[in-house]
Amino acid sequence: MKILLTGATGYIGKRLLPELVKNGHQVICCVRDKNRFNPPASLLKSIEIIEVDFLDKNSLKKITLDIDAAYYLMHSMSTSSEYEKLELLSAENFRHIISHTKARHVIYLSGIINEETLSKHLSSRKAVEDELSKGDYHFTTLRAGIIIGSGSASFEIIRDLVEKLPVMVTPKWLKTKCQPIAVRDVIRFLSATLFNKVTYGKSFDIGGPDIISYKEMLLGFAKVRGLKRRIFIVPVMTPKLSSYWLYFVTSTSYKLATALVSSMKVEVICRNNDLDEILNIHPIGYEEALIKTLLKIEGHQVISSWKDSLISGTLNLNLSDFLNVPTYGCFIDKRSKPISNRDTTLDRIWRIGGLSGWYYANWLWNIRGFIDQLFGGVGLRRGRSHETELFVGDAVDFWRVLYADKKEGRLLLFAEMKLPGEAWLEFKMTDNTLWQTATFRPKGLSGRLYWYAVHPFHGVIFNGLIKKLTI
């Protein structure tokens, strides 16, 4: 069967794709930017990649009429303060184009909705569900709560809090009950629901067997990790203070923290588990999900991460637009040094950021990251998804990978920190020489003043960095 997969570069989409291929389907992957989609070579014979933007009707003409089913896995709750309108428009355009194809089944992954008063985030999900249900096809909604898996936003937030804070003074929403589900079970449900006639025209809540509070989730993680943690709940922390607390302690962005705090005040518990019996799927418990997740991380088997989604940064951009680094009107810091061992230098470049740090004057990088956080930026908290590998679209601290070709010896990064301008950092190897180029395109007078203010520090940081890379 030919399956249309939206959100193919997203956290769930990247994990569902190999499952669909394994089941014998031909998959059309919808992406906004082909340059940041890097599927495994083993899947290439079974997939087709098309560039579409569901907010742009003209781009949807690339979707062929002969598709048999489609998955709707798109969400944008941290890309804009008006994400509700954008999500609804995207759903309308999707419904319209899919209704004119041969598709007979559409599956949507949403959030559990079981209270009359919903958060802005869950209200938007419900509006999208209502819109998609109007289409000329069979429609099924799977509603999940907290998803636990390597690289998931929920898991990374839990890990950040528990690993960093021996004692936590927390807001009262930590008493809220939820029903977490392992990402592996979410993928099993999505895959097994396809073309199952019993699911047509229905919505199902999916969750694990454990109903626990957020406090119990944190303490459960501490138990698995062998850590002693104390949690005190206070009633005086407002939603805004809670958002700041989550933003500064974890790797989440402020917009995402705000949306999450709003949702965390609402219980997300399955009203029924009918789909478990229909599909004969019995989800694993929270503790087992944590253990499997930590094993994946320790084995460097993180297939997808929320941090590598563009919404985890501060910009909503098409990476291709920034591949050609400008020179006109730019400030450029260009340095070169001979390479003693090409493989060693490449390995160091490809490990840059995250746990490896920036090799020289890391304390200055940390200060810059903290300043970025103070102004609402991502800071250095995102780290990187994999210790040794880099792909286009990956996050590396407050940078985004625009180009990565180890054989060619070139890595190009684009800054997602808060700046009065745009910045690139490039590493390129030619004739046993490493060229390191930092480019800054200022916006107005403030951009120029910024460059002159940080230029003395660049002399220290960038000179030390290239020396460490070429030792």
N, C-alpha and C positions, 0 to 999 in steps of 0.2 A: 504494500500500500504506500501511497505517497502522502507524507505527513508534513504539514507546515508547522515549524517550530519558531514561535516568537520568543524574544528574550534569550536567544541562543548564546549570548555572551554573558548572561547573568548567572547568579549563584546556582539556581535550580536547573536552568537550561543546559549549562555545561555538563551537568550530571545526568540529565535525562537523555541527552543526545546518544551516548554510547549504548544505553539500554534499548532505545528505539532501533538502532542499527542492529544490535544483537538479535532483536526479534524479527529481523528480516525486512524492515521498512526502508524506503527511500525517503530521506529527510531533506526538506528545503529549509535552510537556516536563514532566518531574517535577522540581519544586522544593520546597524546604522553606519558602520565603518569596517570594511573588510580588513583593513590593516591591523585591527586589534582583535581579530578572530583567528586563533591558532589551534584548530582541531588536530588531534593525533593523526599521523599519516595513515594509520590503519582504517580510519573512517572515511577518507577522502573519496573512495569509490562509491560510497553509499550516500553521499550528501551533495547538495547544491547550495551555493551561497549567493544570496541576493541582498543588495543594499536597499533597504526601505526605511522610511520614517513614517510611522502611522499618524503623525500630525500633519503630514504632507500628502494629500490625496494623489497628486501626480506620480509620486514615487511608487504607489501601490499598484500601478499598471504592470509592474514586473511580476506580480503574483499570477501564476498560470491558473487556468480554469480547471485543470484535471487533478487537483488535490482531493484526497479522500477524507482528511480530517485535519484539525488544527489545535494547537495548544496555545492558550493565551497566558503568558507568564510575565507580563510587563507591569511594573509598578514604578512610580516616580515620586515618592512622598518626600524626598529631600532635595529635589532639583529646583523647586520653586515654591514660593509662598502660595501660589495659585495652582498647586499640583492637582487639586480636585477638578478644576476646569480642564486641565491638560489630560488627565486620566480619562475623563468622560469623553472628550473629543477623540482621543485615541481609540476608545472602545466603539464609538459611533462609526468611525472610519473603518475599523476592523470588521464590524458587523456588516456594513454595507458591501465591502469587497468580498467577504467570504460567502455571503448569501448569493452571490452571482457565480460561485464556483460549484463544483460537484461535491464539495465537502458535505458529509452527512453527520459528522460529530465534531463538536467543539468542547474542549475541556479547559476550565478556568481554575487556577489555584488562587484562592482568596483567604481571608482571615475568618476565624470563628466569630460569629455574630449572635450573641444570645442575651443582649440587654436592650431595653427600649432606648436608653440614652447611650449613644455610641460616641466614641472619640472621632475627631475629624478624619483621622486615618482610616478607621473602620467604616465610617459613613461613606467615604470615597470608594472603598472596596465594594460596599453594598450597591452603590449607584452604578458602578461598572458591571456588576453581576446582573442587575436589572436591565441594563442596556444590551448586554450580550445575549440575554435570554430572548430578545425580540427577533433574533435572526431566523432565517429560513434553513434551519439545520437542527439536529438534536443537540441539546446543551446539557452539560453536567458541570456542577461546581463542587470542588473539593475545598473545604475550609479547614485550614490548619492554624494552630496557635504558635507557640514558641518552637522553633526548629533547632535541634541540636545536631551539630556536625562540624567537622573541621572547616574553618573559614566562615561559618555562619555568623551574622552580626550578633545574634543572641548569645551564642557560645563565647565569642570573643569578648563581649561585655562582661559575662560571668567570670571568665578567666582573668581579665584585667582587674576586676574588683577584688577577687579572692587572692590572686597572686601578689597584689600590691599593698593591700590593706589588712594588717593583722587585726585591727579593731575598726569597725565601721559604725558611724552614726548616720542612720539612713532615714529616708522619708517613709511615711506610713503606708505608701502603696506596696511596700515589700510584704505586707500581709495579704495582698491580693492572690487569689488562687488561679492556677493555670494548669494546663494539661500538655506538657511538652511531648514532642515526637521526634524521633531520630530521622535525620535526613534520608537515610537509606530506606526507611519505611515510606516517607513521602514519595520517593521515586518509585517504589513498588506499587503504591496506590495509583499514581499517575499513569504508569505503564499498563497495569491490569485493568483500569477503567476503560481504556480505549476500545470502542466498538462493543462494549458490553451493554446490551439492550436494556437490561434491568436498571441501569443508571441513567437512561435517557430522561431528560426533563426533570431531574432531581438535583438536590444539593445534599452533601454529606459532610458532617464534621469528622475530621480524622485527628487522632491523638494517641499518645501512649497510654499504658495502663495506670500511670501514677497521676493523681490529682494533688498538687503540692503548691505551697506559696512560693513567692520569689525568694523569701528568706530561706526556706528549706532548700531551694535550688542552689543558693550560694553555699550553704553549709554542706550540702551533698557533694558539691565540687571539692570543697575543702577536705572532706572525708576521703574521697578518691585519691586526692593528691597528698594525703597524709599531713595536712596542715591544720593547726589550731586557730580558729577564728572566732571573734566575739562580735555580735551584731546588736546594736541598740537602735530601737525605732523611736523617733521623735515626731510629734504631731505638728510641729511648727514650720516644717519645710514646705514652702509653696511650690507649685509646679515649675515656676521659673527658677527658683533656687535648686530644685531637683534636677532640672535640665543642665544647669551649670555644673552641678556636682558630678553628673554622669559624664558631661563633656570633658571636664578637666582630669578625671580619674581614668577614663577609658579611652579607647581609640576612636570612638564614634565622633561624627561631626555634630555641631550644635543643632543644626536643623533636624538631623536624624534623632538626636537626643530629645528634642522637644516633642517630636512625633511619637517617640517610644514612651516617654513619660505620660503623655496623654492617653496612650493605649493601655499602659500598665495599670491604670486605675480601674480598668474594666476587666471583670473576670472572663477568661477564655477557656471554658470547659465544654467538652462535647455534650450535646444534648442526647445523642444516641451514637451507637457504634455499629449501625446496621451494615456499613460497608465492610467491616471486618469479616462478618459472616458471609456476605455476598461473594467476596473475592477470596475468602479463606486466607486472610492476612492477619497475623496476630503480632502487633508492634512490640518491640522490646521496651523495657523499662528505662527510666531516666538514668540510673546508675550504670546500667550496661551500655547505654548510648554514650555516656561520658567516657567509659573505659575504651570503647572502640574508637571514639574520636581522638583521644589522646594517643592511642597506638598509631593512628594515621599520621598525626602530627610528628610523632617521634620518628616515623619511617619516611618523612618528607613526601607523603602521599596526599597532599592537599590539592584536590582536583580543581576546586574553585573557591574564591573568597569574595565576601562582600566588599572588601577593601579595593579589589581590582575593578569594581564597577565605577564608572565615571561619577556616579552620584555620591561616592564617598569623598570626592574632592570638592573644590569650591567652584568649579567651572562646568558648564554644560557645553562641551566642545566636540568638534570632529577632529580627531587626531591628525588626519591627513592635511588639514589646513595649516599645521605647524611643522610639517616635515622639512620644509625648506627654510633653513635658519636665515633671517634677514641680516643685512649688514648696514644698509643705509639708515642713518639716524640712530645707530646703536652704539653702545659702549661694549668693547670687547676686551677680554682678558685671555690672551692666547699664550700658551707655554708648551715647550717640547723638551723631551729628554730621550737619550738613547736607551734602548731596551737590552738588558743583559739576557733575559730569558722570556721569549714571547709567551709560552704557555703559562708561566707563573704570573706574568702581568695580566694576561687575559682572565685567569682564574680570580685574581684580586679584583679586577674591574667588575666581573660578573657576580661577585659576592658583596659589592658595595652597599652600604646602608643596612638597615635592620640590625640584627645582632652583631654583625661585623663592624658596624659603625663606618666612619669616614676616614679611618686610618691615622689622621693627624688632627690635633686640636679638637677632639670630639666635644670638649666642654663648650667651645664656641658654637659648634653646630647645635648643641643642646640649648644654648641660650637663644639662638636664632629660632629654634623650634618653639621654645616657650613664648617668645615674643609673638610668633605667628598665632599661637593659641589664644593669647590675650586679645588679639584682634579678630578672633573668630575663625582662624585658619585651621588646617588639619594638623599642623605641627609635625613632630617626628613619630607620633604614636602609632601610625599605621604599620610601620615596619615594612616587611615584604612577605609574600606568600611562600616563597621557596628559597632555601638557603643558597643554592648555587645556580638556579636557572632563572632567566629573564625572558619575558615575551612582551610583544607590543601590547600596550594597554595596562600592564602591571603597575601597581603602586610601589614606589620605593621611598619610604618616608614621605616628605612633602614634594616628591617628584613623580612624574608619570612617564613611563617608557614610551617613546615615540618610534624608536627604531632599535633593533637589537639583532646583530648578525655576528656571531662569534667567529665564524670562519673568515669573514671580511675584517673583523677586528674593529667594529664600530658600534658604539652605544650612544644613543641620543636621548636625553631626558628633558622634560618640560616642567617648569615649576608650577605647582598648584598652591603655593603659599600666597598669603595676602601681600600683594605688591602694587606699587604705583607704576605698573608696566608689565612686560612679559619677559621671561628669562628662560634660557636654554643652557644645558651643560652637556658638552660632547666629548667623548673619548674616541680617538681614531688612530689606528696603527698603520704606518706606511714606512717601508724600507728600514725596519728595525728601529723606528722612532715612534714614540707615543706623543700624539698631539692632544692637548687638553684645552678646550675652548669654552669659556663662559661668556655668553652673550646676553645683554640686557637692552631691551627696547623700551625706553621711558615713555610715560604718558604725562606730558606737560612739565611744568616746573618742579612739581613734587617728585616726579620720577628722576629728574636730574639731581636734585638735592639728595635723594635717597642714595643714588650711585656714589656720589662723592663722600657721603657719610660712611658707607660700608667699604669703600675701596681700600683703605688701609688694612682692614681685616682680610679682604680677599688676598692681599699680598702674602699674608701669613698662611691662610687656609689652603689656597690653591697651590702655592709653592710647596708646602709640606705634603699635600696630597699626591702630586705627581712624583715627588721623590719616593714616597712610600710605595707607589704603584710600580715603580721601575727598579726597585732594589734587586 
